[in-house]
Amino acid sequence: MSEDAHARPTREAPEPLYDVNIPTPTHAERARTLVAQISTGTLCTLALAPAGYPYGSFVTVAFDDGNPIFLISALAEHTKNLERDPRASLLVAEGGSADPLANGRNYANNFFICADAKLTLEGVIERIAGKIHVAAGHQDEFRTLRRKALADYLAQFGPYTTFMEQLRAVMPKDAIWARDITQSTSTWGNRIFPIYSPRENVYPVSAGIGQGLPLAIGAAAAAEGRKTVLLTGDGGFYLNIGELWTAVQEKLDLVVIVMNDRGYGVIKKLQDQMQGGRHFFADMGGPDLERLAELCDIPFWRVRRADAFGATVAEALKKPGPCLVDVDMTAIGEYPNYFPFNPRPNA
Ligand SMILES: Cc1ncc(C[n+]2csc(CCOP(=O)(O)OP(=O)(O)O)c2C)c(N)n1
């Protein structure tokens, strides 16, 4: 038997917790993958005071062929600990984005699983390989169902039902699709708008409004000849309106579509639901966007009819440099209620 305290007794190996017949990455491969993905860890040193106590601190770390490299300050407590006693360990743990609190946050779920999607899919693929016999017609049935689900979903959006289709039909396939937080992005822009590669998809990961224009400007500056299209609400747009001049100054190929309902639309929906329809601080005058475009000396269009949306954006896309498309939602109609502002049919 090995003298090494960490070595396992050779005869009494515990039963593995996984199916050994299914090829899976080795523990070493998993460990290498983990450290390649992660840039922070907990450095565990031995404290100066109280002497010898465990001391864990958060550090940034990089790995060079498996060797951890830290940049640590002479002022830091862990550096003082290491100077006295270099024994240390490093804990690198997978953060994971799976969040059990996501259950029911946006939709009422009948069935919720909180797991690492990549790991789950890898496991499913391994287990079903060669075992599944797809019934004839299944794929067609699935496609039909998918089309129906999409059509049913979009039908909720009243006059805006065809907006996604109209836009996709005129936007070049390689155009960059940037969004702010607005009702159109929470419903279709972030969820189901077809995009063809991850590198054309730019949106705020938080719920903070106003980031759309700066993000779109950054994307357009790096777009190398491709068009950038920004979808924003008027409320979010006004927060960083001054940045429009950056787009003008840099001559960026950027079409800004403002879904202009002269207010904080989603806030009004929340007030309807939670404050019995009492609206406050959610209606905005806002500048006339045509005059704003004049001031910036950029082309401007106003969309007053839902069916004119695509053709108008197509015109805007023909122009070089930044331009503004104002979707007048007061003329087209209010954005309809959608879940969670209305009950779902099967809820
Ligand atoms: C920086 C910031 N301020 C306030 C909010 C709260 N908030 C969320 S959505 C919203 C209204 C957005 O209005 P608009 O951009 O016009 O889009 P709409 O809801 O009308 O589609 C506000 C004020 C926020 N998310 N972020």
PDBQT file of the ligand as one rigid body, heavy atoms in Angstrom, charges set to zero:
ROOT
HETATM    1  C1  LIG A 401     -31.168  53.167 -15.006  1.00  0.00    +0.000 C 
HETATM    2  C2  LIG A 401     -32.569  52.710 -14.745  1.00  0.00    +0.000 A 
HETATM    3  N1  LIG A 401     -33.478  53.576 -14.283  1.00  0.00    +0.000 NA
HETATM    4  C3  LIG A 401     -34.752  53.167 -14.082  1.00  0.00    +0.000 A 
HETATM    5  C4  LIG A 401     -35.117  51.889 -14.343  1.00  0.00    +0.000 A 
HETATM    6  C5  LIG A 401     -36.543  51.424 -14.116  1.00  0.00    +0.000 C 
HETATM    7  N2  LIG A 401     -37.160  51.165 -15.399  1.00  0.00    +0.000 N 
HETATM    8  C6  LIG A 401     -37.272  49.952 -15.932  1.00  0.00    +0.000 A 
HETATM    9  S1  LIG A 401     -38.030  49.917 -17.387  1.00  0.00    +0.000 SA
HETATM   10  C7  LIG A 401     -38.273  51.592 -17.353  1.00  0.00    +0.000 A 
HETATM   11  C8  LIG A 401     -39.024  52.271 -18.432  1.00  0.00    +0.000 C 
HETATM   12  C9  LIG A 401     -38.390  52.140 -19.757  1.00  0.00    +0.000 C 
HETATM   13  O1  LIG A 401     -39.082  52.991 -20.630  1.00  0.00    +0.000 OA
HETATM   14  P1  LIG A 401     -38.783  52.935 -22.178  1.00  0.00    +0.000 P 
HETATM   15  O2  LIG A 401     -37.329  52.885 -22.412  1.00  0.00    +0.000 OA
HETATM   16  O3  LIG A 401     -39.521  54.045 -22.846  1.00  0.00    +0.000 OA
HETATM   17  O4  LIG A 401     -39.373  51.536 -22.609  1.00  0.00    +0.000 OA
HETATM   18  P2  LIG A 401     -40.891  51.014 -22.509  1.00  0.00    +0.000 P 
HETATM   19  O5  LIG A 401     -41.087  50.460 -21.135  1.00  0.00    +0.000 OA
HETATM   20  O6  LIG A 401     -41.790  52.192 -22.764  1.00  0.00    +0.000 OA
HETATM   21  O7  LIG A 401     -41.001  49.965 -23.552  1.00  0.00    +0.000 OA
HETATM   22  C10 LIG A 401     -37.741  52.150 -16.188  1.00  0.00    +0.000 A 
HETATM   23  C11 LIG A 401     -37.768  53.571 -15.820  1.00  0.00    +0.000 C 
HETATM   24  C12 LIG A 401     -34.132  51.005 -14.823  1.00  0.00    +0.000 A 
HETATM   25  N3  LIG A 401     -34.406  49.743 -15.124  1.00  0.00    +0.000 N 
HETATM   26  N4  LIG A 401     -32.878  51.442 -15.023  1.00  0.00    +0.000 NA
ENDROOT
TORSDOF 0
